[in-house]
Amino acid sequence: MLKKNIESVPKDKVEMQGAKGLQVQWLFSPKDGVPNFSFRIFHIEESGTTPQHTHAWEHEVLFLEGEGEVFVNNQLYPFKAGDAFFIPGGEEHQIRAKSKGKFICLIPNSGC
Amino acid sequence: MLKKNIESVPKDKVEMQGAKGLQVQWLFSPKDGVPNFSFRIFHIEESGTTPQHTHAWEHEVLFLEGEGEVFVNNQLYPFKAGDAFFIPGGEEHQIRAKSKGKFICLIPNSGC
């Protein structure tokens, strides 16, 4: 068993190309010994973005705070707190914040 | 891509032995086509409990609201909002709420 509080988890600036105003907390990752999937919490500034990219693994996303748009396969979908997105592997995607926000984004360990 | 809002996801009473005052929302499960892991949100009443049990798959838990104790392998660990627990497969566990609460509990699809 491993216990931690989210306040103790460092917020790392995301340096990937296309990321803007974005920090990530790796709540549980393979470094913690989790065998299958990783639990990440992202903090995004107003007008911040995640990278616009495509990869083989999926995302399961839940927005906790903020609003904006999710770009998936050349379409835009608005988001607000309480909205959740499943983005399968192979679909190009980007999160574009219109206000400061926070969201959970889960990935299989193959994406770490 | 699949989008849904948590308000649209039914709250199902958990009927397993040992569950008390417990409802679950399956935000993403194999029924939605997710390939690897499932995203569940639990709502627990004051004095509510999850089943006390052991199984082969792990849990990744984040408490969003409430307080109480997590029983793992004959030890009790207090929880409050912001606390997170990784409970590996094979460890006996139960969540015991002292106040009304809400938590995320993720499992691999092998546990569905």
gemmi code that builds the backbone of each chain (N, CA, C; Angstrom):
import gemmi

chains = {
    "A": [
        ("MET", (0.847, -1.198, 0.000), (0.000, 0.000, 0.000), (0.880, 1.244, 0.000)),
        ("LEU", (0.485, 2.184, -0.780), (1.207, 3.462, -0.826), (0.180, 4.571, -0.657)),
        ("LYS", (0.462, 5.495, 0.274), (-0.426, 6.647, 0.490), (0.357, 7.916, 0.232)),
        ("LYS", (-0.267, 8.858, -0.449), (0.340, 10.181, -0.594), (-0.777, 11.215, -0.684)),
        ("ASN", (-0.436, 12.457, -0.423), (-1.405, 13.543, -0.593), (-1.007, 14.345, -1.834)),
        ("ILE", (-2.005, 14.811, -2.572), (-1.687, 15.509, -3.821), (-0.820, 16.744, -3.582)),
        ("GLU", (-0.909, 17.335, -2.385), (-0.098, 18.524, -2.120), (1.396, 18.184, -2.063)),
        ("SER", (1.713, 16.912, -1.841), (3.114, 16.493, -1.728), (3.722, 16.104, -3.068)),
        ("VAL", (2.911, 16.107, -4.116), (3.394, 15.656, -5.420), (3.880, 16.862, -6.223)),
        ("PRO", (5.134, 16.859, -6.686), (5.649, 18.038, -7.392), (4.851, 18.347, -8.658)),
        ("LYS", (4.761, 19.645, -8.951), (4.164, 20.078, -10.221), (5.317, 20.345, -11.194)),
        ("ASP", (5.417, 19.514, -12.215), (6.496, 19.632, -13.197), (5.990, 20.366, -14.431)),
        ("LYS", (6.745, 21.352, -14.859), (6.395, 22.050, -16.107), (6.499, 21.067, -17.269)),
        ("VAL", (5.483, 21.053, -18.130), (5.524, 20.179, -19.309), (6.272, 20.915, -20.408)),
        ("GLU", (7.373, 20.295, -20.852), (8.287, 20.976, -21.785), (8.114, 20.488, -23.215)),
        ("MET", (7.165, 19.594, -23.459), (6.993, 19.050, -24.819), (6.600, 20.154, -25.807)),
        ("GLN", (6.976, 19.964, -27.055), (6.612, 20.934, -28.086), (5.083, 21.085, -28.166)),
        ("GLY", (4.619, 22.316, -28.148), (3.181, 22.569, -28.221), (2.526, 22.746, -26.874)),
        ("ALA", (3.232, 22.358, -25.812), (2.686, 22.571, -24.460), (2.932, 24.016, -24.054)),
        ("LYS", (1.909, 24.618, -23.444), (2.000, 26.034, -23.057), (1.224, 26.203, -21.754)),
        ("GLY", (1.869, 26.796, -20.752), (1.181, 27.059, -19.487), (0.665, 25.793, -18.844)),
        ("LEU", (1.474, 24.753, -18.843), (0.999, 23.423, -18.452), (1.948, 22.792, -17.437)),
        ("GLN", (1.373, 22.303, -16.329), (2.138, 21.564, -15.327), (1.456, 20.229, -15.067)),
        ("VAL", (2.260, 19.238, -14.682), (1.722, 17.897, -14.426), (2.190, 17.382, -13.071)),
        ("GLN", (1.276, 16.754, -12.377), (1.594, 15.974, -11.174), (1.387, 14.492, -11.509)),
        ("TRP", (2.437, 13.715, -11.351), (2.322, 12.255, -11.540), (1.924, 11.659, -10.192)),
        ("LEU", (0.620, 11.495, -9.975), (0.139, 10.982, -8.692), (0.577, 9.530, -8.508)),
        ("PHE", (0.347, 8.709, -9.525), (0.842, 7.327, -9.526), (1.391, 7.016, -10.909)),
        ("SER", (2.622, 6.528, -10.935), (3.286, 6.184, -12.193), (4.087, 4.903, -11.966)),
        ("PRO", (4.723, 4.359, -12.999), (5.542, 3.157, -12.788), (6.607, 3.340, -11.700)),
        ("LYS", (7.044, 4.580, -11.441), (8.024, 4.804, -10.364), (7.460, 4.412, -8.994)),
        ("ASP", (6.122, 4.399, -8.886), (5.469, 4.006, -7.623), (5.146, 2.515, -7.594)),
        ("GLY", (5.481, 1.819, -8.692), (5.210, 0.383, -8.741), (3.829, 0.026, -9.256)),
        ("VAL", (3.086, 1.007, -9.777), (1.760, 0.657, -10.315), (1.945, -0.161, -11.595)),
        ("PRO", (1.192, -1.262, -11.726), (1.511, -2.217, -12.787), (0.887, -1.928, -14.144)),
        ("ASN", (-0.203, -1.158, -14.192), (-0.969, -1.104, -15.444), (-1.191, 0.291, -16.021)),
        ("PHE", (-1.475, 1.280, -15.151), (-1.867, 2.585, -15.689), (-1.430, 3.665, -14.711)),
        ("SER", (-1.322, 4.889, -15.240), (-0.768, 6.012, -14.477), (-1.802, 7.110, -14.314)),
        ("PHE", (-1.741, 7.755, -13.145), (-2.744, 8.737, -12.714), (-2.036, 10.084, -12.673)),
        ("ARG", (-2.440, 10.971, -13.562), (-1.806, 12.288, -13.661), (-2.840, 13.393, -13.456)),
        ("ILE", (-2.415, 14.470, -12.812), (-3.265, 15.649, -12.657), (-2.548, 16.804, -13.334)),
        ("PHE", (-3.227, 17.450, -14.283), (-2.649, 18.571, -15.017), (-3.258, 19.884, -14.528)),
        ("HIS", (-2.412, 20.911, -14.521), (-2.823, 22.271, -14.183), (-2.503, 23.130, -15.399)),
        ("ILE", (-3.503, 23.823, -15.889), (-3.321, 24.586, -17.123), (-3.717, 26.041, -16.890)),
        ("GLU", (-2.926, 26.933, -17.440), (-3.204, 28.362, -17.302), (-4.223, 28.806, -18.353)),
        ("GLU", (-4.796, 29.990, -18.138), (-5.645, 30.588, -19.171), (-4.855, 30.658, -20.479)),
        ("SER", (-5.461, 30.215, -21.570), (-4.844, 30.151, -22.903), (-3.747, 29.090, -23.004)),
        ("GLY", (-3.632, 28.244, -22.015), (-2.654, 27.161, -22.078), (-3.116, 26.050, -23.014)),
        ("THR", (-2.145, 25.235, -23.430), (-2.448, 24.108, -24.319), (-1.618, 22.879, -23.939)),
        ("THR", (-2.163, 21.733, -24.234), (-1.370, 20.508, -24.246), (-0.771, 20.366, -25.646)),
        ("PRO", (0.211, 19.488, -25.832), (0.732, 19.279, -27.189), (-0.380, 18.788, -28.130)),
        ("GLN", (-0.325, 19.209, -29.371), (-1.238, 18.644, -30.374), (-0.505, 17.478, -31.020)),
        ("HIS", (-0.959, 16.291, -30.722), (-0.198, 15.125, -31.195), (-1.093, 13.879, -31.270)),
        ("THR", (-0.476, 12.834, -31.758), (-1.144, 11.532, -31.908), (-0.206, 10.477, -31.348)),
        ("HIS", (-0.764, 9.506, -30.656), (0.063, 8.401, -30.173), (-0.790, 7.149, -30.066)),
        ("ALA", (-0.117, 6.046, -29.796), (-0.792, 4.744, -29.886), (-1.704, 4.463, -28.698)),
        ("TRP", (-1.486, 5.164, -27.577), (-2.241, 4.840, -26.370), (-3.383, 5.830, -26.163)),
        ("GLU", (-4.321, 5.421, -25.337), (-5.522, 6.209, -25.084), (-5.339, 7.168, -23.906)),
        ("HIS", (-6.268, 8.139, -23.814), (-6.423, 8.989, -22.626), (-7.826, 8.795, -22.066)),
        ("GLU", (-7.925, 8.813, -20.732), (-9.219, 9.011, -20.071), (-9.065, 10.287, -19.256)),
        ("VAL", (-9.898, 11.278, -19.581), (-9.747, 12.633, -19.035), (-11.013, 13.036, -18.291)),
        ("LEU", (-10.840, 13.659, -17.119), (-11.956, 14.285, -16.409), (-11.536, 15.704, -16.038)),
        ("PHE", (-12.302, 16.675, -16.487), (-12.014, 18.070, -16.139), (-12.599, 18.389, -14.772)),
        ("LEU", (-11.752, 18.888, -13.877), (-12.174, 19.244, -12.518), (-12.469, 20.732, -12.398)),
        ("GLU", (-11.744, 21.546, -13.135), (-11.908, 23.005, -13.088), (-11.623, 23.567, -14.482)),
        ("GLY", (-12.226, 24.734, -14.753), (-11.894, 25.463, -15.968), (-12.821, 25.162, -17.125)),
        ("GLU", (-12.539, 25.847, -18.228), (-13.279, 25.591, -19.458), (-12.410, 25.871, -20.667)),
        ("GLY", (-12.833, 25.342, -21.789), (-12.066, 25.525, -23.018), (-12.570, 24.578, -24.077)),
        ("GLU", (-11.633, 24.122, -24.906), (-12.006, 23.236, -26.007), (-11.030, 22.068, -26.097)),
        ("VAL", (-11.559, 20.940, -26.524), (-10.712, 19.788, -26.836), (-10.774, 19.594, -28.351)),
        ("PHE", (-9.604, 19.617, -28.964), (-9.471, 19.359, -30.398), (-9.208, 17.871, -30.569)),
        ("VAL", (-10.072, 17.213, -31.345), (-9.853, 15.786, -31.647), (-10.171, 15.564, -33.113)),
        ("ASN", (-9.188, 15.072, -33.843), (-9.396, 14.729, -35.260), (-10.096, 15.859, -36.032)),
        ("ASN", (-9.524, 17.067, -35.878), (-9.999, 18.230, -36.645), (-11.379, 18.741, -36.246)),
        ("GLN", (-11.872, 18.298, -35.089), (-13.112, 18.882, -34.580), (-12.854, 19.440, -33.184)),
        ("LEU", (-13.638, 20.463, -32.811), (-13.512, 21.079, -31.491), (-14.730, 20.752, -30.644)),
        ("TYR", (-14.471, 20.348, -29.405), (-15.536, 20.010, -28.461), (-15.359, 20.875, -27.220)),
        ("PRO", (-16.363, 21.643, -26.817), (-16.194, 22.468, -25.614), (-16.091, 21.597, -24.367)),
        ("PHE", (-15.338, 22.071, -23.383), (-15.333, 21.376, -22.088), (-15.545, 22.361, -20.964)),
        ("LYS", (-16.113, 21.838, -19.877), (-16.249, 22.549, -18.605), (-16.053, 21.515, -17.498)),
        ("ALA", (-15.973, 21.974, -16.265), (-15.788, 21.052, -15.141), (-16.901, 20.003, -15.137)),
        ("GLY", (-16.515, 18.753, -14.939), (-17.472, 17.651, -14.943), (-17.532, 16.911, -16.261)),
        ("ASP", (-16.943, 17.492, -17.309), (-16.901, 16.798, -18.604), (-15.743, 15.807, -18.622)),
        ("ALA", (-15.974, 14.704, -19.292), (-14.972, 13.647, -19.384), (-14.839, 13.221, -20.840)),
        ("PHE", (-13.631, 12.878, -21.239), (-13.341, 12.475, -22.617), (-12.549, 11.173, -22.609)),
        ("PHE", (-12.961, 10.245, -23.441), (-12.123, 9.086, -23.780), (-11.584, 9.349, -25.177)),
        ("ILE", (-10.264, 9.445, -25.294), (-9.613, 9.675, -26.580), (-8.824, 8.411, -26.913)),
        ("PRO", (-9.328, 7.601, -27.836), (-8.631, 6.351, -28.157), (-7.256, 6.601, -28.764)),
        ("GLY", (-6.392, 5.615, -28.704), (-5.109, 5.702, -29.380), (-5.307, 5.994, -30.866)),
        ("GLY", (-4.377, 6.761, -31.444), (-4.429, 7.032, -32.880), (-5.235, 8.260, -33.262)),
        ("GLU", (-5.876, 8.932, -32.293), (-6.660, 10.130, -32.628), (-5.880, 11.379, -32.219)),
        ("GLU", (-5.661, 12.263, -33.185), (-4.917, 13.504, -32.910), (-5.729, 14.364, -31.943)),
        ("HIS", (-5.042, 14.961, -30.974), (-5.796, 15.681, -29.930), (-4.955, 16.776, -29.293)),
        ("GLN", (-5.667, 17.762, -28.738), (-5.046, 18.859, -27.985), (-6.107, 19.472, -27.077)),
        ("ILE", (-5.719, 19.811, -25.873), (-6.599, 20.535, -24.955), (-6.196, 22.004, -24.999)),
        ("ARG", (-7.182, 22.874, -25.178), (-6.953, 24.319, -25.299), (-7.808, 25.018, -24.243)),
        ("ALA", (-7.157, 25.596, -23.240), (-7.887, 26.192, -22.115), (-8.281, 27.633, -22.420)),
        ("LYS", (-9.506, 27.977, -22.024), (-9.941, 29.384, -22.104), (-9.842, 30.049, -20.741)),
        ("SER", (-9.750, 29.246, -19.706), (-9.557, 29.760, -18.348), (-8.601, 28.808, -17.638)),
        ("LYS", (-8.081, 29.267, -16.513), (-7.253, 28.394, -15.686), (-8.038, 27.127, -15.355)),
        ("GLY", (-7.394, 25.977, -15.426), (-8.131, 24.745, -15.208), (-7.287, 23.641, -14.609)),
        ("LYS", (-7.978, 22.560, -14.306), (-7.332, 21.373, -13.724), (-8.049, 20.156, -14.273)),
        ("PHE", (-7.271, 19.156, -14.664), (-7.904, 17.935, -15.157), (-7.069, 16.713, -14.838)),
        ("ILE", (-7.763, 15.604, -14.702), (-7.148, 14.286, -14.551), (-6.963, 13.706, -15.944)),
        ("CYS", (-5.796, 13.120, -16.195), (-5.562, 12.437, -17.471), (-4.841, 11.123, -17.180)),
        ("LEU", (-5.512, 10.026, -17.469), (-4.998, 8.681, -17.200), (-4.458, 8.071, -18.474)),
        ("ILE", (-3.356, 7.350, -18.332), (-2.777, 6.657, -19.486), (-2.313, 5.256, -19.059)),
        ("PRO", (-2.286, 4.329, -20.022), (-1.653, 3.043, -19.698), (-0.149, 3.248, -19.548)),
        ("ASN", (0.499, 2.372, -18.823), (1.921, 2.552, -18.596), (2.747, 2.500, -19.889)),
        ("SER", (2.180, 1.937, -20.944), (2.891, 1.922, -22.224), (3.114, 3.328, -22.757)),
        ("GLY", (2.351, 4.312, -22.231), (2.507, 5.705, -22.676), (3.465, 6.503, -21.820)),
        ("CYS", (4.071, 5.882, -20.806), (4.945, 6.643, -19.895), (6.362, 6.740, -20.444)),
    ],
    "B": [
        ("MET", (-13.560, 9.127, -30.289), (-13.655, 10.014, -29.124), (-15.044, 9.873, -28.501)),
        ("LEU", (-15.056, 9.849, -27.210), (-16.332, 9.784, -26.492), (-16.314, 10.872, -25.428)),
        ("LYS", (-17.378, 11.683, -25.392), (-17.501, 12.731, -24.380), (-18.751, 12.472, -23.555)),
        ("LYS", (-18.639, 12.646, -22.251), (-19.827, 12.596, -21.403), (-19.603, 13.511, -20.212)),
        ("ASN", (-20.703, 13.900, -19.565), (-20.592, 14.693, -18.339), (-20.939, 13.807, -17.154)),
        ("ILE", (-20.236, 14.011, -16.047), (-20.464, 13.118, -14.905), (-21.922, 13.156, -14.426)),
        ("GLU", (-22.602, 14.282, -14.665), (-24.001, 14.359, -14.221), (-24.894, 13.394, -15.004)),
        ("SER", (-24.441, 12.974, -16.176), (-25.248, 12.087, -17.029), (-25.012, 10.608, -16.721)),
        ("VAL", (-24.066, 10.326, -15.842), (-23.703, 8.928, -15.558), (-24.516, 8.442, -14.362)),
        ("PRO", (-25.269, 7.358, -14.516), (-26.113, 6.888, -13.409), (-25.298, 6.537, -12.165)),
        ("LYS", (-25.905, 6.776, -11.006), (-25.311, 6.344, -9.742), (-25.977, 5.025, -9.358)),
        ("ASP", (-25.207, 3.953, -9.404), (-25.732, 2.622, -9.098), (-25.390, 2.250, -7.659)),
        ("LYS", (-26.398, 1.784, -6.932), (-26.137, 1.304, -5.579), (-25.234, 0.075, -5.640)),
        ("VAL", (-24.197, 0.049, -4.801), (-23.307, -1.112, -4.767), (-23.923, -2.143, -3.831)),
        ("GLU", (-24.207, -3.332, -4.395), (-24.963, -4.348, -3.654), (-24.066, -5.448, -3.100)),
        ("MET", (-22.747, -5.342, -3.295), (-21.848, -6.401, -2.837), (-21.898, -6.545, -1.316)),
        ("GLN", (-21.630, -7.747, -0.833), (-21.607, -7.987, 0.611), (-20.563, -7.082, 1.273)),
        ("GLY", (-20.978, -6.406, 2.337), (-20.068, -5.513, 3.053), (-20.153, -4.074, 2.599)),
        ("ALA", (-20.773, -3.830, 1.448), (-20.951, -2.450, 0.988), (-22.132, -1.834, 1.723)),
        ("LYS", (-21.963, -0.590, 2.154), (-23.010, 0.087, 2.935), (-22.991, 1.563, 2.560)),
        ("GLY", (-24.150, 2.103, 2.175), (-24.230, 3.532, 1.850), (-23.308, 3.924, 0.718)),
        ("LEU", (-23.264, 3.097, -0.323), (-22.257, 3.250, -1.374), (-22.908, 3.229, -2.753)),
        ("GLN", (-22.559, 4.233, -3.565), (-23.014, 4.271, -4.955), (-21.802, 4.450, -5.859)),
        ("VAL", (-21.927, 3.950, -7.091), (-20.814, 4.044, -8.041), (-21.299, 4.597, -9.376)),
        ("GLN", (-20.485, 5.457, -9.940), (-20.658, 5.893, -11.332), (-19.507, 5.305, -12.148)),
        ("TRP", (-19.854, 4.551, -13.171), (-18.832, 4.021, -14.090), (-18.641, 5.065, -15.196)),
        ("LEU", (-17.662, 5.953, -14.996), (-17.433, 7.023, -15.977), (-16.948, 6.434, -17.295)),
        ("PHE", (-15.942, 5.562, -17.212), (-15.472, 4.833, -18.401), (-15.220, 3.385, -18.004)),
        ("SER", (-15.810, 2.470, -18.762), (-15.659, 1.034, -18.495), (-15.546, 0.331, -19.845)),
        ("PRO", (-15.335, -0.981, -19.828), (-15.278, -1.696, -21.118), (-16.533, -1.472, -21.983)),
        ("LYS", (-17.676, -1.170, -21.364), (-18.884, -0.891, -22.168), (-18.701, 0.328, -23.078)),
        ("ASP", (-17.757, 1.207, -22.703), (-17.474, 2.401, -23.511), (-16.357, 2.146, -24.520)),
        ("GLY", (-15.807, 0.937, -24.501), (-14.732, 0.609, -25.433), (-13.341, 0.933, -24.930)),
        ("VAL", (-13.211, 1.312, -23.648), (-11.859, 1.606, -23.139), (-11.073, 0.292, -23.055)),
        ("PRO", (-9.818, 0.300, -23.540), (-9.121, -0.970, -23.721), (-8.394, -1.501, -22.494)),
        ("ASN", (-8.039, -0.637, -21.540), (-7.101, -1.078, -20.503), (-7.585, -0.932, -19.059)),
        ("PHE", (-8.261, 0.182, -18.749), (-8.585, 0.441, -17.339), (-9.878, 1.235, -17.272)),
        ("SER", (-10.510, 1.181, -16.102), (-11.839, 1.762, -15.910), (-11.808, 2.853, -14.849)),
        ("PHE", (-12.619, 3.876, -15.090), (-12.638, 5.099, -14.287), (-13.972, 5.129, -13.556)),
        ("ARG", (-13.915, 5.006, -12.231), (-15.138, 4.960, -11.428), (-15.119, 6.073, -10.394)),
        ("ILE", (-16.281, 6.627, -10.114), (-16.431, 7.627, -9.059), (-17.425, 7.058, -8.050)),
        ("PHE", (-16.995, 6.980, -6.792), (-17.848, 6.451, -5.730), (-18.366, 7.578, -4.847)),
        ("HIS", (-19.604, 7.402, -4.390), (-20.240, 8.323, -3.446), (-20.581, 7.513, -2.207)),
        ("ILE", (-20.098, 7.974, -1.068), (-20.271, 7.191, 0.157), (-20.933, 8.063, 1.221)),
        ("GLU", (-21.861, 7.454, 1.937), (-22.564, 8.172, 3.002), (-21.744, 8.154, 4.293)),
        ("GLU", (-22.103, 9.023, 5.215), (-21.501, 8.962, 6.555), (-21.672, 7.546, 7.107)),
        ("SER", (-20.609, 6.973, 7.637), (-20.572, 5.602, 8.172), (-20.684, 4.534, 7.090)),
        ("GLY", (-20.598, 4.931, 5.831), (-20.631, 3.953, 4.744), (-19.315, 3.190, 4.635)),
        ("THR", (-19.394, 2.047, 3.957), (-18.196, 1.220, 3.755), (-18.195, 0.621, 2.351)),
        ("THR", (-17.003, 0.370, 1.862), (-16.846, -0.504, 0.698), (-16.724, -1.936, 1.228)),
        ("PRO", (-16.839, -2.935, 0.363), (-16.644, -4.309, 0.833), (-15.220, -4.486, 1.396)),
        ("GLN", (-15.107, -5.299, 2.426), (-13.768, -5.673, 2.908), (-13.391, -6.950, 2.184)),
        ("HIS", (-12.420, -6.826, 1.283), (-12.122, -8.003, 0.446), (-10.708, -7.905, -0.127)),
        ("THR", (-10.347, -8.962, -0.817), (-9.036, -9.085, -1.456), (-9.267, -9.561, -2.880)),
        ("HIS", (-8.515, -9.031, -3.809), (-8.615, -9.526, -5.182), (-7.275, -9.318, -5.883)),
        ("ALA", (-7.202, -9.877, -7.080), (-5.896, -9.942, -7.754), (-5.464, -8.613, -8.359)),
        ("TRP", (-6.413, -7.702, -8.574), (-6.080, -6.461, -9.273), (-5.917, -5.314, -8.283)),
        ("GLU", (-5.266, -4.288, -8.750), (-4.957, -3.123, -7.923), (-6.053, -2.065, -7.970)),
        ("HIS", (-5.996, -1.134, -7.001), (-6.789, 0.090, -7.017), (-5.849, 1.291, -7.014)),
        ("GLU", (-6.230, 2.344, -7.759), (-5.636, 3.670, -7.573), (-6.784, 4.574, -7.157)),
        ("VAL", (-6.664, 5.144, -5.966), (-7.780, 5.876, -5.342), (-7.351, 7.316, -5.056)),
        ("LEU", (-8.239, 8.269, -5.349), (-8.053, 9.664, -4.932), (-9.332, 10.119, -4.253)),
        ("PHE", (-9.215, 10.567, -3.009), (-10.380, 11.087, -2.290), (-10.603, 12.553, -2.669)),
        ("LEU", (-11.824, 12.850, -3.114), (-12.189, 14.219, -3.513), (-12.912, 14.953, -2.392)),
        ("GLU", (-13.672, 14.221, -1.595), (-14.448, 14.817, -0.499), (-14.533, 13.805, 0.644)),
        ("GLY", (-14.701, 14.332, 1.858), (-14.971, 13.467, 3.004), (-13.727, 13.079, 3.775)),
        ("GLU", (-13.980, 12.308, 4.842), (-12.873, 11.777, 5.627), (-13.273, 10.457, 6.250)),
        ("GLY", (-12.267, 9.711, 6.667), (-12.522, 8.405, 7.252), (-11.230, 7.635, 7.357)),
        ("GLU", (-11.344, 6.317, 7.199), (-10.170, 5.456, 7.323), (-10.152, 4.430, 6.189)),
        ("VAL", (-8.947, 4.086, 5.787), (-8.757, 2.990, 4.849), (-8.091, 1.851, 5.617)),
        ("PHE", (-8.747, 0.701, 5.608), (-8.214, -0.516, 6.216), (-7.448, -1.260, 5.133)),
        ("VAL", (-6.175, -1.522, 5.389), (-5.370, -2.322, 4.445), (-4.517, -3.274, 5.259)),
        ("ASN", (-4.668, -4.556, 4.983), (-3.837, -5.577, 5.636), (-3.750, -5.377, 7.153)),
        ("ASN", (-4.932, -5.225, 7.762), (-5.041, -5.138, 9.227), (-4.494, -3.856, 9.835)),
        ("GLN", (-4.255, -2.840, 9.001), (-3.882, -1.532, 9.542), (-4.875, -0.486, 9.038)),
        ("LEU", (-5.046, 0.569, 9.850), (-5.956, 1.651, 9.475), (-5.159, 2.909, 9.143)),
        ("TYR", (-5.508, 3.537, 8.027), (-4.854, 4.767, 7.585), (-5.925, 5.839, 7.429)),
        ("PRO", (-5.794, 6.983, 8.088), (-6.815, 8.023, 7.924), (-6.779, 8.594, 6.510)),
        ("PHE", (-7.935, 9.013, 6.026), (-7.961, 9.746, 4.754), (-8.778, 11.012, 4.883)),
        ("LYS", (-8.414, 11.990, 4.066), (-9.167, 13.234, 3.882), (-9.062, 13.601, 2.406)),
        ("ALA", (-9.817, 14.611, 1.981), (-9.775, 15.029, 0.586), (-8.335, 15.364, 0.188)),
        ("GLY", (-7.933, 14.894, -0.974), (-6.576, 15.110, -1.468), (-5.647, 13.939, -1.206)),
        ("ASP", (-6.057, 13.004, -0.370), (-5.238, 11.813, -0.130), (-5.476, 10.788, -1.239)),
        ("ALA", (-4.420, 10.089, -1.574), (-4.479, 9.081, -2.633), (-3.829, 7.797, -2.131)),
        ("PHE", (-4.368, 6.675, -2.558), (-3.869, 5.365, -2.132), (-3.675, 4.484, -3.353)),
        ("PHE", (-2.533, 3.822, -3.412), (-2.336, 2.711, -4.347), (-2.406, 1.435, -3.513)),
        ("ILE", (-3.384, 0.605, -3.824), (-3.565, -0.669, -3.114), (-3.267, -1.785, -4.112)),
        ("PRO", (-2.106, -2.421, -3.992), (-1.747, -3.466, -4.958), (-2.694, -4.654, -4.878)),
        ("GLY", (-2.752, -5.448, -5.927), (-3.507, -6.688, -5.893), (-3.036, -7.566, -4.738)),
        ("GLY", (-3.974, -8.290, -4.139), (-3.617, -9.230, -3.080), (-3.637, -8.649, -1.684)),
        ("GLU", (-3.904, -7.341, -1.533), (-3.940, -6.732, -0.197), (-5.402, -6.513, 0.223)),
        ("GLU", (-5.775, -7.080, 1.362), (-7.149, -6.938, 1.855), (-7.407, -5.467, 2.190)),
        ("HIS", (-8.585, -4.963, 1.820), (-8.825, -3.526, 1.987), (-10.308, -3.220, 2.138)),
        ("GLN", (-10.563, -2.079, 2.769), (-11.921, -1.555, 2.921), (-11.835, -0.058, 3.200)),
        ("ILE", (-12.720, 0.710, 2.607), (-12.836, 2.141, 2.900), (-13.991, 2.327, 3.873)),
        ("ARG", (-13.731, 3.051, 4.952), (-14.728, 3.288, 6.000), (-14.881, 4.790, 6.183)),
        ("ALA", (-16.036, 5.311, 5.801), (-16.241, 6.766, 5.818), (-16.720, 7.245, 7.180)),
        ("LYS", (-16.182, 8.357, 7.630), (-16.686, 9.008, 8.844), (-17.617, 10.162, 8.497)),
        ("SER", (-17.547, 10.629, 7.264), (-18.460, 11.671, 6.782), (-18.818, 11.316, 5.350)),
        ("LYS", (-19.829, 11.961, 4.841), (-20.195, 11.799, 3.431), (-18.976, 12.107, 2.575)),
        ("GLY", (-18.724, 11.306, 1.555), (-17.520, 11.528, 0.761), (-17.671, 11.114, -0.683)),
        ("LYS", (-16.617, 11.414, -1.430), (-16.570, 11.079, -2.863), (-15.135, 10.715, -3.197)),
        ("PHE", (-14.954, 9.665, -3.948), (-13.589, 9.297, -4.356), (-13.579, 8.641, -5.716)),
        ("ILE", (-12.442, 8.819, -6.377), (-12.163, 8.141, -7.644), (-11.483, 6.821, -7.316)),
        ("CYS", (-11.883, 5.754, -7.980), (-11.215, 4.457, -7.808), (-11.054, 3.822, -9.185)),
        ("LEU", (-9.808, 3.673, -9.596), (-9.475, 3.141, -10.916), (-9.067, 1.680, -10.790)),
        ("ILE", (-9.469, 0.897, -11.777), (-9.084, -0.518, -11.811), (-8.727, -0.918, -13.233)),
        ("PRO", (-7.872, -1.935, -13.371), (-7.668, -2.489, -14.718), (-8.942, -3.207, -15.154)),
        ("ASN", (-9.113, -3.351, -16.458), (-10.347, -3.974, -16.941), (-10.470, -5.432, -16.494)),
        ("SER", (-9.378, -6.042, -16.090), (-9.448, -7.418, -15.576), (-10.279, -7.496, -14.300)),
        ("GLY", (-10.496, -6.347, -13.636), (-11.287, -6.323, -12.408), (-12.755, -6.020, -12.644)),
        ("CYS", (-13.149, -5.838, -13.921), (-14.549, -5.454, -14.179), (-15.456, -6.682, -14.258)),
    ],
}
model = gemmi.Model(1)
for chain_id, residues in chains.items():
    chain = gemmi.Chain(chain_id)
    for i, (resn, *xyz) in enumerate(residues, 1):
        res = gemmi.Residue()
        res.name, res.seqid = resn, gemmi.SeqId(i, " ")
        for name, pos in zip(("N", "CA", "C"), xyz):
            atom = gemmi.Atom()
            atom.name, atom.element = name, gemmi.Element(name[0])
            atom.pos, atom.b_iso = gemmi.Position(*pos), 0.0
            res.add_atom(atom)
        chain.add_residue(res)
    model.add_chain(chain)
structure = gemmi.Structure()
structure.add_model(model)
structure.setup_entities()
